[in-house]
Amino acid sequence: MIISQNLQKSMIKDMYDVGLEKYDNIEETWPKYMEEVKIPDNAGDMWRRTTVINSGLWRKTAGTDPFTHQAIMEGFTAYGRVYDFTQALCIQKNTIKDLTHFNNILKACSAGWGETAKATRDDFYAKPINKGGVTTGDWIFNGTPDSAIEADPSGDGVYDGTAASPMCLFNLSTNGRTSKGGVSTYYNGFALDLTPDNLKTVWSHIRTNNNKYEDDTHVFKNRPNFLLVSGALEITSEEIFKSILEAYKTTNTANVMSDKMELIYNDYLTDTNQWTIGTKKKGLVAIKRQDPIYNLVEDELGRAWWATAEMRVGFMCDQWRYLASSNMATA
């Protein structure tokens, strides 16, 4: 069977039409709480952000007073990187009955890839939560690209650790993290079950303890507005959020948390009793480099046709202070 270049291009177009139709109709979970950044093609596979610590409130100045310089301190540099994700189907020429049969195989394959592309991203972007409490870190936090042209100094941890001594995203109070200002008692990891009182405890800790810039002096608005749970905590979390009064109590106490936070379910979370709160679009960054690309190429030596798909996405954590988690795995 001979396939002309024009027919080959037509088949690739069909792959896009079918694959992207499925792709566009599937809602992903991670965009509900993660920031998305599209990086240009010439940016390389590593991405970085450096924070500048706030220099304080503006100074009340008399009309004849000169400007007064306020020193600022450079914060931590966060690193992220891009990964390649691919799919492929090899179809031997002697198994192809006719052009219609061949095209139907390609369409069915592309439709499946369109669905699994988003599932792949949901699974990928759940890893920072799933691995956020591992004290030795995890590859998802390492911003060093395959080329190793520049190494992420924080290794397998987030930006305020080192390669030799990684700092996990969610650290317990027994493993305090140190700010640029020198305070070494910060933490955002807990070992508490999901209850109304424990939810308020963790929320208040972020709100009043972790709402400081790296100089430990100046504060910023830090009000968590989402609760992220797996399907195993769906019923428990709905009992807490959908009660008019505070759940599990006989006192006439208003349920204030349901107005402060959105409940988000993620089926790709692996720890059934872990729950995470945070501020939407803060701290966790989804790096978008390339949407799915479909192709169809002939392998003359192998006497086959290859249908392929690839996409490029990445991740970076640029601020832990907006996030907290409880009952996360530590190993």
Rosetta blueprint (number, residue, H / E / L):
1 M L
2 I L
3 I L
4 S L
5 Q H
6 N H
7 L H
8 Q H
9 K H
10 S H
11 M H
12 I H
13 K H
14 D H
15 M H
16 Y H
17 D H
18 V H
19 G H
20 L H
21 E H
22 K H
23 Y H
24 D H
25 N L
26 I L
27 E L
28 E L
29 T L
30 W H
31 P H
32 K H
33 Y L
34 M L
35 E E
36 E E
37 V E
38 K E
39 I L
40 P L
41 D H
42 N H
43 A H
44 G L
45 D L
46 M E
47 W E
48 R E
49 R E
50 T E
51 T E
52 V E
53 I L
54 N L
55 S L
56 G L
57 L L
58 W L
59 R L
60 K L
61 T L
62 A L
63 G L
64 T L
65 D L
66 P L
67 F L
68 T L
69 H L
70 Q L
71 A L
72 I L
73 M L
74 E E
75 G E
76 F E
77 T E
78 A E
79 Y E
80 G E
81 R E
82 V E
83 Y E
84 D E
85 F E
86 T E
87 Q E
88 A E
89 L E
90 C E
91 I E
92 Q E
93 K H
94 N H
95 T H
96 I L
97 K L
98 D L
99 L H
100 T H
101 H H
102 F H
103 N H
104 N H
105 I H
106 L H
107 K H
108 A H
109 C H
110 S H
111 A H
112 G H
113 W H
114 G H
115 E H
116 T H
117 A H
118 K H
119 A H
120 T H
121 R H
122 D H
123 D H
124 F H
125 Y H
126 A H
127 K H
128 P H
129 I H
130 N H
131 K L
132 G L
133 G L
134 V L
135 T L
136 T L
137 G L
138 D L
139 W H
140 I H
141 F H
142 N L
143 G L
144 T L
145 P L
146 D L
147 S L
148 A L
149 I L
150 E L
151 A L
152 D L
153 P L
154 S L
155 G L
156 D L
157 G L
158 V L
159 Y L
160 D L
161 G L
162 T L
163 A L
164 A L
165 S L
166 P L
167 M L
168 C L
169 L L
170 F L
171 N L
172 L L
173 S H
174 T H
175 N H
176 G L
177 R E
178 T L
179 S L
180 K L
181 G L
182 G L
183 V L
184 S L
185 T L
186 Y E
187 Y L
188 N L
189 G E
190 F E
191 A L
192 L L
193 D L
194 L L
195 T L
196 P H
197 D H
198 N H
199 L H
200 K H
201 T H
202 V H
203 W H
204 S H
205 H H
206 I H
207 R H
208 T H
209 N L
210 N L
211 N L
212 K E
213 Y L
214 E L
215 D L
216 D L
217 T L
218 H L
219 V E
220 F L
221 K L
222 N L
223 R L
224 P L
225 N L
226 F E
227 L E
228 L E
229 V E
230 S L
231 G H
232 A H
233 L H
234 E H
235 I H
236 T H
237 S H
238 E H
239 E H
240 I H
241 F H
242 K H
243 S L
244 I L
245 L E
246 E L
247 A L
248 Y L
249 K L
250 T L
251 T L
252 N L
253 T L
254 A E
255 N L
256 V L
257 M H
258 S H
259 D H
260 K H
261 M L
262 E E
263 L E
264 I E
265 Y E
266 N L
267 D L
268 Y L
269 L L
270 T L
271 D L
272 T L
273 N L
274 Q L
275 W E
276 T E
277 I E
278 G E
279 T L
280 K L
281 K L
282 K L
283 G L
284 L E
285 V E
286 A E
287 I E
288 K E
289 R E
290 Q E
291 D E
292 P E
293 I E
294 Y E
295 N E
296 L E
297 V E
298 E E
299 D E
300 E L
301 L L
302 G L
303 R L
304 A E
305 W E
306 W E
307 A E
308 T E
309 A E
310 E E
311 M E
312 R E
313 V E
314 G E
315 F E
316 M E
317 C E
318 D L
319 Q L
320 W L
321 R L
322 Y L
323 L E
324 A E
325 S E
326 S E
327 N L
328 M L
329 A L
330 T L
331 A L
